């Protein structure tokens, strides 16, 4: 049977088939599902995050690692009651109106999931009204918006304005290549993250403070 260390290594290396095999072997050997998740699968992504941030890993490798981790979670999830599934908070995420870029946004969503958050990923080209309707339905602690175009980044303000108009209690974070802390301050966002690993840290910080 594989040990946690080798499962963690398989996640980091993005070896999906091996993660499946090792996870299934651990389940068959009676290892507790939550231990497999926390000490094997999430432990791997906890190493991937900082490596990506430091430039020691690149986008394709991170996507492969996240996919490998998700393959392991898929095997273990049916064995865990929904209420026991570890979640440290709910995040709603989407790419704003007019913008079809989703590689970075999906990476952020995957890293958040790997970090223990429940993520509702709305997709691309999401108008303010749809963000607001989803906030009312899912009641997340944080709403995350992504934009890759200098034209569509302006639509982030529409979302924040509508959230404020409706009096909804939710923290707003933004990110994407053209976004800066200065722009976040200008439109009244609660935070800006330059990359996926920082987005995880930011969400943890915002939820701890609220
Ligand atoms: Co587009 N595109 N694109 N494109 N595209 C850019 C963004 C561009 C910089 C290319 C260029 O001209 N040099 C340029 C924008 C110029 C500008 O506005 N200043 C551009 C353009 C002009 C366009 C079109 C208008 C082209 C055209 O049709 N004439 C068009 C627009 C379509 C639309 O959205 N309406 C368009 C279309 C496309 C494709 C569909 C072909 C494709 C997108 C496919 C997809 O996403 N499924 C595409 C791509 C791939 C790119 C580039 C090459 C790569 C973007 C990417 O995925 N990067 C891009 C050039 C570039 O950036 N080098 C470009 C990798 C990704 C991991 O990084 O998304 O930055 P990024 O995400 C990072 C961080 O920003 C951050 O974390 C991520 C991970 O570290 N982050 C967040 C992102 N979201 C976050 C949210 C957070 C926190 C952090 O909190 C919620």
Boltz pocket constraint, residues with backbone or C-beta under 6 A from the ligand:
constraints:
  - pocket:
      binder: B
      contacts: [[A, 59], [A, 93], [A, 98], [A, 99], [A, 100], [A, 101], [A, 102], [A, 103], [A, 104], [A, 105], [A, 107], [A, 108], [A, 143], [A, 144], [A, 145], [A, 146], [A, 147], [A, 148], [A, 149], [A, 150], [A, 151], [A, 173], [A, 174], [A, 175], [A, 176], [A, 177], [A, 178], [A, 192], [A, 193], [A, 194], [A, 195], [A, 196], [A, 197], [A, 199]]
      max_distance: 6.0
